[in-house]
Amino acid sequence: MSRTLHLNAFVMGVGHHEAAWRHPRTAEHHVLDVDHFVRLGQIAERGKLDSIFFADGLAIGPNIRRNTQAIFEPITLLSAIAGGTSKVGLIATASTGYNHPYTLARAFASLEHISGGRAGWNIVTSGNSQEALNFGLDSIPEHAGRYRRAQEFVDVVTKLWDSWDQDAVVLDVESAVFADPDRVRTIDHVGEHFSVRGPLNSPRSPQGRPVLVQAGSSEDGKELAAHHAEVVFTAQRTIAEGRSFYQDLKSRLPKYGRTYSDLQILPGIVPFIGSTEAEAKALEREFTDLISPDYALGQLSAFFNVDLTGLSLDARLPELPPESEIEGHKSRSTLVRQLAAKGDLTIRELIGELGGGRGHRSIAGTPEQIADDLIAWVDADAADGFNIMPPYLPGGLDDFVDQVVPILQARGRFRTDYTESTLRGHYGLAVPTAAESREQAATAV
């Protein structure tokens, strides 16, 4: 039986391509215009996409003269988008490294109620040295330690979301009962990193609790995903690589009492769409030609935590630290290293390859070619759907929604209308009761 795809719109500024703000297809001032982002949510909803997603960082990036990737805090921004949409899911990145579980649980619970149960949390541990400096640290905390903190952080947040039963709010005016105290409980968590009594001061949400999303592909990242995540965003460049990652991650689920259907895997894809393949490739070249090499080298340096900014663009990558010695972007550093070695790429060629999606796969073709490609990945068990990363906005998302989505719909591979109103409903995920969640947490290995 042919599976239907899940589609998430991963949007960033005026486009994922690092030179998007310089291209005539974008309006550079939109990076500061909330109405631009509300419009993106409306475009995604017009296409019946499962969700719209915002990444985040807690530092300005390696070269503010050329670009920065995160301006708006995403939970706040998604609250604005919630008011301009009614169905599309709303996923925000938030760090376990530089937040507290209680305040983060409350912020997402608020987004849940504002949106009617459409919120999702992309869990990140924050592996950027500039972020560490903004929070009183001299360097990035070591990788394994960040993930131990993340495991406990997620445990505390989910316990807080589960501290209210679904029917705890009574609102009985005559008897003056706002909520049943027997259905609201403390969590009394005491752990290595956090001590939290609870309960959360926000009732349980319409979809039970926000959807948990994760994007790390290191060993620690995959284990965190297998334990907690319901959607995974990943960077895989071939069907073979995607299939290997897919099978590896899903095979880890049973030890946490979970099944394959409890987790949806969405590789990223940067689509350049044209009426012909030649037209699409020409469009991609236009963006590549606008890359600022000094900005791209700063981005490349961040992957390895090594200063590469003085290298000749016609050189190859020098010998770099292995993944085992990198505390920040472990899996992405390996992907970049392998990409450079496989193609024997010069640094100029490498930054061109990375300009669209920082290691995510770019595809330039007609709407039919792109639809064929997406279906092939899902049919090969290399994906459950895709993280669509338009290289420029809003036009790139408009083109995908208006040209590729109808082909997927005509082939019976994507919904023609929403049948659910929550993010869990869109992804086919169960709505857990608080009691079920508490029992699952108690029995998980």
N, C-alpha and C positions, 0 to 999 in steps of 0.2 A: 504494500500500500504506500503510495507516494505521500511523504510527509509535507505538511505546510511549514513555511519558514517563519522564524521570528526575526523582526527587523527593528533595530534601535538606531536612532539618529544621534550620533556622537558629534556635537557641534562645538566649535571653538572660535570665538571672535568673528571675523569675516571669512573664515575658512581654515581648513587644516594645513594647507600648504603654507610654509613659513613666509612666503612672499605674497600671500593672498591680498594683504592690505595695499600692495603696490600695483595690483593688476586692475585694468580698467573695468573689469566685470564686477568689482566691489566698490563700496563707498567707505573709505577708511574711517570716517567719523562714526560709523555704526558700532565700532568696538565699545563706545561709551553710551550707546543709545539702548535703553531697556526695551523700547518698542520694537527694535530689530529682533531681539531675542524672543519677545512674545510672538512676533510674526513667525519665527522659526518653529515654535511650538505649534502654531496653527497650521503651518505647512505639513509638519509631521502628522498632525491629527487628520488633515485632509487626505493623506495617504494611508490612513488607518494603521500607522506604525505602532508597534508595541509601546515605544517609549522614546524619550529624548534625554540625553545624558550630558552632563557637564563635568569635566575633569577639574582639578584644582591644584594649586601649589601655594605654598606659604612664603614665597620669595619672588623677587621680580624677574629672576632668570639671569642668564649669563651675559646678556648684552642689551641693556635697555635702550641704547642708542638705535638699535635695529628693530627690536620687537619685544613683546612680553606675552606670555600665553594665558595668564589668568588675571582678570581685572575685578570682576564681580565675585563676591562670595556666593557659591552656587545654591545653597539652601534658600537664601534671601531672594536670589534671582528666580528660582523655581516657584517661590510663593507668588511672584508677580505673574509668571507664566500660567500658574494654576488659575488665576482669575480670568485669563483670556482663552482658556481651553476647558474641555469638560470630560475628555476620555483618555487622551494620551498619557502614558506613564511618565513620571518625573524622577530622574535618578541623579543624585549629587554625590560627589566625592567628599569624604571627610577623613581626616587623619586620626589614627589611633595613637600616633606618637606625640601629638601636640594639642590634644583635647582631653576633656574629662568625660567619662561615660555618662554621668548624670545629665550634664548640660547638653551633650550631643543627643542622648535619647529623647530629651525634651524637645529639642529643635526639630528632629525628624517626626516626633509625634504631632507637633504643631503643623508641619507640612502635610502630614496625613489627614488631619481634620480639615485643614484649609482646602485640600484638593479632593476630599471625598474618598480617600484610600488609594492614592496613585503614587505613593512615594517609594523610592528605593535608595539604599545606601551603598555606594561603592567604597569598600573598605581598603584603605592604603596605610602603609606603615611609615611613609615619608623617608626617602633615601637620598635627599639632596643636602649637600653641606651648607648651602646658603640658608636653608630652612632651619637647620640646627643652630646656626649662629643667631637667628632671630628669636630663639627660645632659650638663650643663656647657655648653650652647649658649645664646646670647642670643636666638636666633630660629630659626624653621624654616629649614633649608637650602633653597636655591632648588629649584624643582620639577624642572627639567631635570637638575640635578646629582643629586638624589635618585634619579632613574630611571637615570642612568648608573651610580651605585653599585649599584642594584638589579640591573641587567643583569649586572654583574660578580659580584655576590653570588650570584645564581642559578647562573651558570656555575661558580663555585667549588664550591658545594654539590652540584651534579649530578656534577661531576668526582669529588668525594669519595665520593658514593654509588656511583659507577662504578669506584672504585679496587679493589674486590674482584670477581673473577669469581664467578658463581653456584656453581661447584664448587671454590672455593678452600679451603673447610674440609674437611679430610680425616678427621681424628679416627681415625687408624690407631694403635691402642694398641700393637700388637706392634712396629711400627717406630718408635714414638715421634714420629709426624708429626702435628702439630696442623693445620697449614695448608701448602699448597704456595706457597712464596714467589714462584714464577714467575707465580702468578695473583693476586698482590697487588702493586700498583705505586704509586709516588709520582705526584703530579700536577704538582709543580714549577711551580705557578702564581705568576707575578709580574705584577701589573697596577697600575692607577692607585691602587686603594684597598687591595688585599690582596696579601700574599705568603704562600703556603701550600704547604708541601712535600707533606704527606700521607704515606702513605695514611690513611684514616679508621680509627680503632680499633674498628670495628664491621663485621661481615661483611654481605654483600649480603642484602637482605630477601626474604621469600617472594614479593612482587609486583615484584621487581626494584628498585624505588625508590618512594617515596611519590608520589602523584598531585599535580601542581602546579595550584594554583587561584589565580585572580587576580580582583580586583574593581574595578580602576580603569577609568574610562570616558573619561578625557582622551585626547588624541592619544598622549602618551607611554605612558599606561596600556594603550591598545589595541595599541600596537606591542610592548610587553613581553608582553602576552597572546598575540599572534600568534606571537611567537618561542618562548615557553616554555609557556604555560598549556594545560592539558588540560580544565579546567572553568573557566567564567567566571561569577561572580555579578554581576548588574547591576541597576540601577534604571531601568525603562522603564514608562511609565504608559499607553500606548495600543498597540494592535496595530501601527499605522503606525510609531510610534517604535521599537517592538521589532523590526519587520521591517527598518527602516533600519539599526539598530545591528547586527543579526544579519548582514545582507549585507555591511556595511562590514567588520566584524571577520573574517568567514570569507574574504572576498576577499583579505585580507592574508596568509593562510596559505601559498599556493604559493611565495612568495619565500623562505620558510624551509624549503622542501622538505616541506610538510605538506599534508594533504587536509582537506576539511570534516569528515570523521568523526573527525579527531584532536582535535577541540575541541567540547565540549558547553556551550551557553549557557543559563543558568538565571536569568531575571528573578525578583526578589523579589515576594512577594504576602503581604499580611496578611489572613487570612480571618476574618470574623465570621460564624459559622454559626448559623442558626436554623431552626425547623420551617417558618417562613414568612419571606418577605423582610422584612415589617414587623417581625417579632420580631428578625431579625438586625440591622436598622437601629437598632432601639431599644437593643439591646445595645451597638452601636457608640457611640451617644449617651451611654450610661452612662459609658463610658470617657472620652469627650471632656470630659464635665462634671467629671471629676476631675483634669484637667490643671492643674498649678501654673504660672501664667503666667510667674513669674520664672525657673523652671527652663527652660521652653520658649524664652524669650527668650535665655537663656544658650546654649542649643543653636543657636539661629538665629544668634547672634553668631559662634559658632565656624565656621559655614559660610563667612562672609565676612571673618573676622578684623577685624570692626568692632563696637564696643560698641553694641548696640541695646537694652540693658536698660532704658533710661529712656523708651522710646517709648510713646505711648498705644496701647492695644490697638485702638482704633477708627480709627487712622491707617493709611495705606498704607506700604509699604516706601519709605524714602528712596532717593535715587540712591546706588547702591553700586558698588564697584570692578568693572570688567569681569573676565571669567575670565582674561584675559591678565595681569592684575595680582595675581591671587590665587596664593599659593604653596602653600596647603594643599589644601582640598577643591575642586578646580577644577570637575570635572564636576557634583558635587552642588550647588555654588553656582549653577551655570547652571540646573539642574533646578528649584531652589527659586525662583529669580528668574522663570523662565518660568511656573511654576505660579501664582505670585502675579499676574503680569501677565495671563495668559490668563483667569483668573476674576475679575479686578479685586478681589482679596481684601483685606480688612482684615487687620491683623496677627493679630487674634483668630481670624479665619477661617483664616488661613494656619497658625497653630500647631495648630489643630484638625485640619487636613489632614495635618500632619506628625507628629502625636502617635503614630500607630500604627506608623509605619515609617520616619520621618526621610526621607521622599521616595519610599519604595517605595509601590507601589500597594496600597490597601486595597480589599477587596470584601466587601460584606455581602449574604448571600443564603442560599438553601437549599442543601443538599448538591448537588442536581441542577444548580442554577444555577452553582455554583462549578465542578463537573466540566465543564459545557458550556463555561465560560469558558476553562479550562485547555486543553481540547482545541482550541478555536478558535484560540488562540495558536499551538499547535504545528502545526496544519494550515495556518496562514498563513505558516509559516516565520519566525515571530517569536520562537521559543523551541525548545529541545530538552527542556525540562522546567522545573521551578520550585524556587525557594528559598522554602520554606514558613516563614513568620515568624509563629507563633501570637501573638496579642495578649496572651493570658494563658496561664499554665502551672501544672499540667500539662493542665488541661481543654481548652484550645484545640487542643493536639496530639492528645489523646484523641479529640476530636470529628472532627478531620480524618481520623485513621486509621480510626475506626469508621464514619464516615458518608460521606466523600468517596472514600476509597480503594476501598471495595467497588464503587462506581459505575464508577470507572475500570477496575477489574478486570473487571467484568461486560461492559464494552464492548470488552474486549481491548486496553486502552490502558496497562495497568500489570501488572507481574508478579504472579502469585498466590503465588509462593514464590521464594526465592533459588535461583538455579542456579549461582552462583559464591560463593567464600568470601573474595575480596579486593575492595578498593575499585576496582581497575582492572577486575576482572571485572564489577562492578555497572554501571560506566559504559561497558562495551564497549570499553575501551582495551587496546591491546596491552601485553604484558609485555616490555620491552626487555632484551636481554642487555647486559652491560657493553660488549662489543665493538661492538654496534650503536649504543649511545649515544655511545661515543667517536667512531665514524665519522661519525654524524650531526652531532655538535658540530664536527668538523673541517671538514665540507663546508658547514655553514650559512653564509648570507651575513651 
